[in-house]
Amino acid sequence: MLPFFRFKKDLTISTNYIIMEIKSSSTEAKKMPSPQIQLKILPDPNLSKAKQPFDPELEQRKINNLIKSALNLLHRDGAIIALSGGLDSAVTAALTVKALGKDRVLAINLPERDSKPIHQQHAKRMAKHLDIAFKRIRITNAVKTIGAYKLLPLRIIPSRKLRNKAVDYGKKHFLNHHGEHLLENRLDPPKNSWIARGNAYAIAKHRIRMVKIYQLAELQNLMVVGAANRTEWLTGTFSKWGVDHCADVMPIVHLYRSEVEILAKFLNIPDWILMKSADPDIIPGDINKEQLLGGFKQTDEILRTVENYFNKIQSTSWLKYRTDLKEELYKTFQKDDVDNILALFEKSAHMRESPFHL
């Protein structure tokens, strides 16, 4: 199911595009005009306010109205949220409770054998903090049934501790060769490579979570509330068609991660959530999304500059102005950091626009 905000975008968002063309090269296809697939990266509709100080109180009111409107439009009785134990889902849950009341919100935690106990504990504590219903369903058997665990040799390592060490060693060795390009390479991996297998291994879990949360939502007539933020959305650091992509409403997808952190403090999210690293908790070992991106604050500043730039030129030609944009960014940020974020921005465009259609 496509996110609720995508349903509304044509009504609310300006038509600035990054356009790429994909044309068929077959002989038969050349007999007729080749269809063009346009990958659109749409800027924030509120860019004119982008330089104003972030107002968490105003933002909460806007999100409150969004959640209520979505619930009424969908004729649902309440909301369900996948509570991971991380910051984004905690903030989203708190916002949903503010909008609908605690009795209309269900938090669901969906761990599997690689999930870290600390995140499971924090998910339960957060639900208790918000005084909302909480349910935990383990998805290990479902992940095992589709063969996902067989994609990486981790299955031959008997204990969690040893698996974590093996992954940490492999990650360190891999980063020595790929460095800051790890996230970029993940978006376009060679066939049957370890990166491709790692993608299939990890993303399958979030897709199973998506299926399970929608099953529960359908049974109880609930609206699925997603927790993706704008930094993830514009860099492709989410699982396509996973629980962090598919939702009926996405309350914080217009907010950069650094803005989510400000909103979290305003909402009195506990320190044991606020101070955690951004661990996707999808494979064994320690992974910090903030470190891989080069810091959320800097990443957000680069992305904001990109979006402001497109708002200023109001152009449909990405290639024509791409070089000028990069030169502008190089004046403020390190070249490698700019190139890394722009590569993620470009290569993840399909994740925000597919499925393609005529």
N, C-alpha and C positions, 0 to 999 in steps of 0.2 A: 504494500500500500504506500502511495506517495505521501510525503509529509504534508500536513495541512497548509503550511505556509506556501508551498509550491502551488497549491490550488489557487491561492489568492494573488500570486506574484504579478500576473498580467494586469491586474486591476490597480496595483499599488506601486510598482517599481518601474523606474525609468528604463528606457530601451537602449542602454549603452551595452555594446557587445564586444566580446573578443570572439572573432570569427575564424574558424579553421574549416577548410573544405576537404571532404573525403569523397573521392570520385572513383567509380569502378573503372578498372583498366581492361576488362575482358572485351573480346571482339564483339560479342552480342550486345554488351552494354553500350558500345559506341554507336550503335544504330539509332539510338534515341538519346535525348538530352540526359546527361548524368545527373542524378539527384545530388544535392549538396546537403551535407549535414553541418549545421551550425552549432558550435559549442559556445554557449553564452555564459559569460561570467558577469553577473549583474551586480552593480554597485548598490550600496546601502541607500534606500530611498531618503534617508534623513542626513545625507552627507553635508548639507548646508549647515547643520548643527554640529558637525563632527569636531570642530575646534572648541566648542563650549565645554566647560567642566561637566564631568559626568555626574548626573543627579540621581542617586539610587532611589530616593523617595518617588520622584516622578516616574522613573523606570518601573518601579513596582506597581504603580497605579496603571500604567499602560499595559503591563503584562497581566495584571488582574483582569482588566477588561477583555484582553485577548482570550484568556482561558475561559472566562464566563461565556463569551460569545461563541467560542468553539463548542462548548458543551451544549449550548442551546441549539446551535445549528445542526449538530449531530444527534440530538435527542438522546443523550446518554444520561445515566443516573449518577455517574461519578467518574473518577479518574483512577488509572492504574499507572504506576511508575516503576521502572526497573531501577532499584536502589543498589548501587554497586559498592558503596562505601567511600566513594570519591567526592570531590567538591561539586562538580557539575550536577550530578544527580541529587545531591543534598540541597543545593540551591533551588533546583527545579521543584523538588518535593515541597520545600518550604513555601515557595511562591504559589504552588497549587493549593496548599492548605490555606494560605491567606485568601485565595480567591474563592474556594469552594467550601471550606470548613473541614475539620479533621475527620468527621464522620463519613465524608464522601470520597476519601482518598485511601487507596490500597497500595502499599509498597511491596514489591516482589523482589527477592534476591535469588539469583539463578547461578550458583557456583558449580564448578566441575572439578575434576581431580587436580588440575593445575592451579586453581584459585587459592590465593593466600588467605590463611585464617584471619589475619588482622583486618582485611577488607570486609570479610563476612561479619566479624564482630562489630566493625564500625557501621555497617549497613543496619544491623539490628539496633545498635545504640541510637542511630539517627532517627529511626522510626519511633523508638521510645521517646526520644527528645521531642519529636513533633506530636507524639501521642496519637499515632495513626496505626491502622491495622497493618500487620506484617506477616508475610508468608515466605518461606524458603523452600525452593524446589531444586533438587540437584539434577543436573542434566548430563552427568557423566555417561550414563548408559546410552543416551541418545547420541552423544558425540562418538562413542565407541561403535555404535551400530552402523553409522555411516562411514566408518573407516578413517576418521580424521586423525586419531592417535597414531595410526600406522604410517602417517606421512613423514614423521620425524623419528629418528632412532631413539628418542627419549623413552620409548616404551620398554626398552631393554634395561633401563636403569631402575633399580628396585625402589629406592626411597626418594621422597621429595627433596631432602637435603642434597643428595647426590645429583639429582636432576637440576636443581638450582645452580649448583657449582658447574655442571657441564654446560649449561646455557650461558652462564656468566663468562666462562672461559671462551666458548665459541663466539659470543658477542664481542669480547675484547679482541680476539684474533681477527674477526670480521671487520671491526671498526678500524683496525690498523691498516687494512687494505682499502676500505671504502670511506672511512671518515664520515664527514658531514653529508655524504651522498646516500646514506643508508635509506632514509625515507623516500628519496627520489627514486632510487633503484627498486624500491618496493612497488612503485606505481607502474613499472614497465620491466618486469623481470624476464630473463631468458626462460624458454620452455624447460620444464622439469629441473630448473636450478633449485638450489637450497632456498633462495629467496621465494621462489614460486611455491615451493612446498610449504615453507613457513607461512606464507599468505593463506594457502588453502587450509592449513592446520589451524590457524588462529581465527580466521574470519568465519569458518564454519560454526564456531561456538556462538558468535554473536548472531548468526542467522538462525540458529536453533533457539536462542533466547527470544528473538523476534517472533518466531512461530509460537512459542509457548505463551508469551505475554499477550499476543493477539487471541490465542485460544481462550485464555482466561477472560480477556476483555469481551469477547463475543458472548461467552456464557453468562457474564454478569452485567452486560450492557454498560460497559465502561469505556471511557475515552483513553487512548494510549497517549501519554505525555512523554515526549522525548527530551533528551538532555544535552544535545550537541550544542557547542558554542561556535561563534563565527570563525575563530582562529582555526579550529578543526575543519570547519566547512570549507574554508578557502585554501587550506593546505592539503586536503584529502587525507587527513589523519583520523579517519573514521572508517568503519567497515561498511562497504557498500551493500545495501539491502540487509544490514544487520540491525540489532536493537538500538544502535546509536544513530541510525539513518532513518528507519521507518517509524513514523508516528502520526497521530492525528493532529497534534499541535506541538510546535517547538518553541517554547517560551523564551529561550535565551540564544537562539541561533543568530540573532542580529547583534549579539554582544560579543566583543572580543574577550578572550580569557582574562586579561587584566581588568576588564570592567566587571566580569563575573566575580572576581575576587573582592572588588569594592562592594558590590551588591551583597556578597556573602557576609561581609562584616556588618553591613546595615541590617541584615536579617538575623544577626546574632548566631550564625553558624558556629558550632563549637570549635575550639582551637585544635582539637585532635583531628578534625577534618581540614581546617584551614592550613595547617602546617605540613600536611602530607605532600609528598612528591606526586607528580601526575603520572601514576603507574596505571597503564591500561589493564594490567592483571589478566593477560590473555595467553601468556606462555610462562613457563617457570623462569626464575631468575629476576633480576632487578632491571627494569626499564623505566627511564625517566623521559617522558615526552618533551618536557620543557628543555632538557639538555640537548636532545636530538634536534630541536628546532632552533637552538641557539638563544634560548630565553624568551619567555612569553612577551615581556614588555617590548623588547626590540622587534620581535616578529610582528606584534600588533602594530607598532609604529610603521613598519615597512608596508604591511597590508593596508593600513589606513591611507598612507601616501599613494599607494596604487589606486585605491578606490577614489580618492579625491582627484587624482590625475584624470581618470576617465570621466568623472563628473565635470571637470573643467573643460576638457577638449570636446566632450560630447561627440565622440567619433566611433564609428563601427569598425575602424581599421586598427587591429592590434599590431600587426607587423609594421605598419607605417610609423607608429609612435613608440614602439617598444624600446628602441635604442635611446630615444630622448628620455624616456622614463628611467631607464637604467642609469644614464648619466646623471640624472637628477638625484637618484637614490645614492649613487656613489659619493656624492658630496657630504652625505651625513653618515652613511653606514659603510662597513667593510665590504669590499667587492664580493668576497666569497659568501658572506651572509646574504647579500642581496640576490646573488645568482642562485643560491640554494632555495630561498623562499619563492622567487619567481618561477623556478623550475617546478616546484611543488604546485604553485598556483596554476601553471599552464597544464601540467600533466594530469592534474586531478579534475580538469574541467568536465570530462565525461561523467564523473561521479555525481556532479550536480545537475546534469541535464538528461542523461539517458533514462528510459529507453528512447532511441531515436525513432522518428516516425515521419511520414509524409505530411 
